[in-house]
Amino acid sequence: MENTDTKILEDVLDLLTTDDGAVAVVPHSNPDGDAIGSAYALATVLRNAGKNVKIVTPNDYPAFLGWLNGEIDIINYLKNKDVAKNYILNSSLVFFVDFNEPGRLDNMEKMLPFIKGKKILIDHHPDPKSFCEYTISEPTYSSTAELIYDVVKAIGWESFIDKRTAEALYLGMMTDTGSFSYGTSRPGLYRALSSLMTYGIDTETIHSLVYDNFSVNRFRLLGYCLQHKMVILPEFRTAYIAITDNELKMFGFVPGDTEGFVNVPLSIHNIVFSALFIEKENYIKASFRSKGSFPVNSFSASHFSGGGHLNASGGESKGSIEKVIEQFTQLLPQYQDLLNNA
Ligand SMILES: [Mn+2]
């Protein structure tokens, strides 16, 4: 770990061993594979160490991640506000995983000032906001899951990793790297993977449970987006898809259905920048992906109130979807050089 000095790790270990109160593990809202995988992995380690631990999610998680459920209680804040609130406010430790700013907690953010326990952030997004007593932030890591593995090892709790932990960690690493196709330059990732294999995890089944689990509606929506909505701008090596609420309804949209769509155009020859715009109730949700050096995080921070990683970022915009498309396409000329050289 490059940013995390041993003092923080010693303090976290100290908190875990001296306080026998409840522990909450909290991923970001609309959790992806890394958020749920990291939360689940950390929770199983803490449980195996004898802690009373539950996961609290700001909202529901996509059905294709549901296979991980079963061993650890997961409280959905949207469905069980009082239970979730009660648990978090009375926990002596609250771990936040896989996000760098409190807005990603959605409605749970307002609880932050009332949390009595110590707050610990474990994350790999750059430039974390300061909202926790302890911040373990390592932006060079592929995934929070990879970081959780190193943190667990660093505090000497590797013996509390079990097969379920290993499955959850593998899930996080696999989904945050597009099945090990990007963000995979750290040797430590492969050392972690090699160690996870010793727990007898079935990586083919995990892959299949995540990626071969589309609903028919989701697959047809993807086909519709590629056939009718994807716009290619070869002069900017860019592709974008903008989809309205009505179109989503045509395909019986459920949360998670558009997950990963933004990556698909990057498979096209000479496309290095992909954007996905989705019409929500009061805003347009934006997702950006790139190949090579084009920095979607600073692009998004400058124009779409977002942030994230060099090659993967989110953002949002007010106004109609037509306006957002206009804004987006008008921005591209000023990025011509960066796009050409990406
Ligand atoms: Mn992540």
Boltz pocket constraint, residues with backbone or C-beta under 6 A from the ligand:
constraints:
  - pocket:
      binder: B
      contacts: [[A, 34], [A, 35], [A, 98], [A, 124], [A, 142], [A, 143], [A, 144], [A, 176]]
      max_distance: 6.0
